[in-house]
Amino acid sequence: MKILLGGAQDIGKRKEQQDAFYISTPVSGHKKQADRNLLVVCDGIGGASFGKEAAQIACEALKGFLMTEDEIYDVPEALLQGVRYANSEVIAFMIRKGVRTVGGTTLIAALIKNDMLYWISVGDSHIYLFCDSGLKQLNEDHLYGNVLDAAVAEGKIDKAFADKHPRRDSISSFIGIWELKEISSGKTRLSPGTSVLLCTDGLYKTLNENEIIDAYYPDPQKWANVLIKATLEKDVPDQDNVTVAIATAKE
């Protein structure tokens, strides 16, 4: 099975590009051809210190951790350790800069080895699987709203209070946090014609799932380009940075 890769991004209407992404084509720096494909997408936390740098550092750290080894035998463990390494690198950067306030980035990654897709996620960027049955989000958003909803279920707070809480949409886990507790991960087998799509909230908060599907092309690079174009054509005020990375399995 062949894996085709594509990706694109745009600054939107922001003053700075705080998204970073990596696609493993062409693969370089190996003694031999790597047996894996890797997609990484990071979204620096807006309004925090050094969001752009945090995204770039995390993306580069995970790429370096996963793509410099000739063999990876335990992919889920490698992804987990790679994310923890990226977290330590961002924290070290913040310490060197003397940053006392919280700052960091989301991180999502998909590693494809043979016909298996392994993914990992921290924050609220999205990983989707697209196949004949439709578009399905694989990861969960790490938001403070989840904490509030759990408190409602336990009878600790009122639902109306939880629904209107000003921090409801704030991310509860990200790369750059001192104690990284919330990490989502999983795996699934890919079949020919299936795609995995990684994106920042600049995409999914502007385009709904039907619009993402309507933009589909079998060529992942063309699909990525069309998604960016469709996002910008919405002409949303203060459009966020938008980044897409896609892998499509072919016979």
Salt bridges, closest charged atoms under 4 A:
ASP35 OD1 - ARG36 NE 3.00
ASP35 OD2 - LYS113 NZ 3.42
GLU60 OE2 - LYS63 NZ 2.97
GLU71 OE2 - LYS32 NZ 3.29
ASP115 OD2 - ARG189 NH1 2.98
ASP141 OD1 - HIS126 NE2 2.87
ASP149 OD2 - ARG168 NH2 2.95
GLU154 OE1 - LYS156 NZ 2.99
ASP163 OD2 - LYS159 NZ 2.71
GLU179 OE2 - LYS181 NZ 3.86
ASP201 OD2 - LYS205 NZ 3.46
GLU211 OE2 - LYS234 NZ 2.55
GLU233 OE2 - LYS229 NZ 2.45
ASP235 OD1 - LYS13 NZ 2.61
ASP238 OD1 - ARG14 NE 3.06
ASP240 OD1 - ARG14 NH1 3.33
